[in-house]
């Protein structure tokens, strides 16, 4: 009950401060509503940050650590695992946006889905791991949409239909 009284008292102070002509930031700080919370890096004993990325049915476990820019996927080099240049470009996007090209080594394991979904999952995981390692990079990655999990999935097949939405060919006679 005392907490409610304090919060009501704070609200009263806010309204009085606004009436007195104080700026909004001064009023809120005076009420003690804002607390400075800075995110701290999440780094394990080996100097790595870990994150999980997902896309379609693919799940990627990603470890990021400072290094020369080498990306290893399921024990193989990225150019060997992802043969198409477009898929390798997806992996580089988080580093290019944050100006960290060639500064981090990435080790990841990917399961499920196809190559396109796996590349998207690795990109999502790399982006999350970078924010854990360096929280100041979060706004840049968030603005590009790399931290948002792409929830689009293949629609399931329905009974009485050829595919998810496609009907069987209509025959008049």
C-alpha positions as CSV (number, residue, x, y, z in Angstrom):
1,X,0.0,0.0,0.0
2,X,2.9,2.3,0.7
3,X,4.2,1.8,-2.8
4,X,0.9,3.0,-4.2
5,X,1.1,6.1,-2.0
6,X,4.6,6.8,-3.2
7,X,3.6,6.4,-6.9
8,X,0.6,8.7,-6.4
9,X,2.8,11.2,-4.6
10,X,5.2,11.0,-7.5
11,X,2.3,11.7,-9.9
12,X,1.4,14.7,-7.8
13,X,5.0,16.0,-8.0
14,X,4.9,15.5,-11.8
15,X,1.8,17.6,-12.2
16,X,3.0,20.3,-9.9
17,X,6.4,20.4,-11.7
18,X,4.7,20.7,-15.0
19,X,2.5,23.5,-13.8
20,X,5.7,25.3,-12.4
21,X,7.1,25.3,-16.0
22,X,9.9,22.7,-15.5
23,X,10.9,20.7,-18.6
24,X,9.6,17.1,-18.9
25,X,13.1,15.6,-18.3
26,X,13.6,17.6,-15.1
27,X,10.2,16.6,-13.8
28,X,10.7,12.9,-14.5
29,X,14.2,12.9,-13.0
30,X,12.9,14.8,-10.0
31,X,10.2,12.1,-9.5
32,X,12.8,9.4,-9.6
33,X,11.0,7.6,-12.4
34,X,14.0,7.2,-14.7
35,X,16.8,5.0,-13.7
36,X,19.9,4.8,-15.9
37,X,20.1,1.2,-17.1
38,X,23.0,0.4,-19.4
39,X,23.2,-3.1,-20.9
40,X,26.4,-4.9,-20.0
41,X,28.1,-7.3,-22.4
42,X,27.4,-11.0,-22.0
43,X,30.7,-12.8,-22.6
44,X,31.7,-16.3,-21.4
45,X,35.0,-17.4,-20.0
46,X,36.4,-18.0,-23.4
47,X,35.7,-14.5,-24.6
48,X,32.7,-15.4,-26.7
49,X,29.1,-14.4,-26.9
50,X,26.4,-16.9,-27.7
51,X,23.0,-16.5,-29.4
52,X,20.4,-18.6,-31.2
53,X,19.0,-17.5,-34.6
54,X,16.0,-18.9,-36.3
55,X,14.4,-18.7,-39.8
56,X,11.8,-20.9,-41.3
57,X,12.6,-24.4,-39.9
58,X,16.3,-23.7,-39.4
59,X,17.9,-23.1,-36.0
60,X,21.5,-21.8,-35.7
61,X,23.6,-21.8,-32.6
62,X,26.2,-19.0,-33.0
63,X,29.3,-18.0,-31.1
64,X,31.0,-14.7,-31.8
65,X,34.5,-13.8,-30.6
66,X,37.2,-11.2,-31.7
67,X,39.3,-12.5,-34.5
68,X,40.2,-12.2,-38.2
69,X,36.7,-12.5,-39.7
70,X,36.6,-16.3,-40.3
71,X,33.1,-17.8,-40.4
72,X,32.7,-21.5,-39.8
73,X,29.4,-23.3,-40.3
74,X,29.0,-26.9,-39.1
75,X,32.8,-27.3,-39.1
76,X,33.2,-26.1,-42.7
77,X,34.2,-22.7,-44.1
78,X,31.3,-20.4,-45.1
79,X,32.3,-20.5,-48.8
80,X,32.2,-24.3,-48.8
81,X,28.9,-24.6,-46.9
82,X,27.0,-21.8,-48.6
83,X,28.1,-22.0,-52.2
84,X,25.8,-19.3,-53.5
85,X,27.2,-15.7,-53.1
86,X,23.8,-14.4,-52.1
87,X,23.8,-16.6,-49.0
88,X,27.3,-15.6,-48.0
89,X,26.3,-11.9,-48.5
90,X,23.5,-12.5,-45.9
91,X,26.1,-13.6,-43.3
92,X,28.2,-10.5,-43.9
93,X,25.3,-8.0,-43.5
94,X,25.4,-7.6,-39.7
95,X,29.1,-6.8,-39.9
96,X,28.8,-4.3,-42.7
97,X,26.0,-2.4,-41.0
98,X,28.0,-2.1,-37.8
99,X,31.4,-1.5,-39.5
100,X,32.9,-4.6,-37.9
101,X,34.0,-6.5,-41.1
102,X,36.9,-8.8,-40.4
103,X,36.9,-8.1,-36.6
104,X,35.0,-11.1,-35.3
105,X,35.3,-14.9,-35.8
106,X,32.0,-16.8,-36.0
107,X,31.5,-20.4,-35.2
108,X,28.0,-21.8,-35.7
109,X,26.0,-25.0,-36.0
110,X,22.8,-25.1,-38.0
111,X,20.1,-27.7,-38.2
112,X,16.9,-28.0,-40.1
113,X,15.4,-26.3,-43.2
114,X,17.2,-25.6,-46.4
115,X,20.2,-23.5,-47.2
116,X,18.3,-20.2,-47.5
117,X,16.6,-20.7,-44.2
118,X,19.9,-21.7,-42.6
119,X,21.7,-18.6,-43.9
120,X,18.9,-16.4,-42.5
121,X,19.1,-18.2,-39.2
122,X,22.9,-17.6,-39.0
123,X,22.4,-13.9,-39.8
124,X,19.8,-13.6,-37.0
125,X,22.1,-15.4,-34.6
126,X,25.2,-13.3,-35.5
127,X,23.2,-10.1,-35.1
128,X,22.0,-11.2,-31.6
129,X,25.4,-12.4,-30.6
130,X,26.9,-9.0,-31.7
131,X,24.5,-7.2,-29.5
132,X,25.4,-9.4,-26.5
133,X,29.1,-8.8,-27.1
134,X,28.8,-5.1,-27.8
135,X,25.4,-3.7,-26.6
136,X,26.1,-0.3,-28.3
137,X,25.5,-2.0,-31.7
138,X,21.9,-2.8,-31.0
139,X,20.3,0.4,-32.4
140,X,22.0,-0.1,-35.8
141,X,21.1,-3.7,-36.1
142,X,17.6,-3.1,-34.9
143,X,17.1,-0.3,-37.5
144,X,18.0,-2.8,-40.2
145,X,15.6,-5.4,-38.9
146,X,18.3,-8.0,-38.2
147,X,17.2,-8.7,-34.6
148,X,13.6,-9.4,-35.6
149,X,12.9,-13.1,-36.1
150,X,11.3,-13.6,-39.6
151,X,8.2,-15.6,-38.6
152,X,7.1,-16.5,-42.2
153,X,6.7,-20.3,-42.5
154,X,5.5,-22.7,-45.2
155,X,1.8,-23.0,-45.0
156,X,0.6,-26.6,-44.3
157,X,-1.3,-28.6,-46.9
158,X,-5.1,-28.8,-46.4
159,X,-7.2,-31.8,-47.0
160,X,-9.3,-31.7,-50.1
161,X,-6.7,-29.5,-51.8
162,X,-3.7,-30.3,-54.0
163,X,-1.4,-28.1,-51.9
164,X,-1.9,-25.5,-49.2
165,X,-4.3,-23.4,-51.3
166,X,-4.2,-24.9,-54.8
167,X,-7.4,-26.8,-55.7
168,X,-7.5,-29.9,-57.9
169,X,-8.1,-29.2,-61.6
170,X,-11.8,-28.6,-62.2
171,X,-13.4,-31.0,-64.8
172,X,-16.8,-30.0,-66.2
173,X,-17.5,-33.4,-67.7
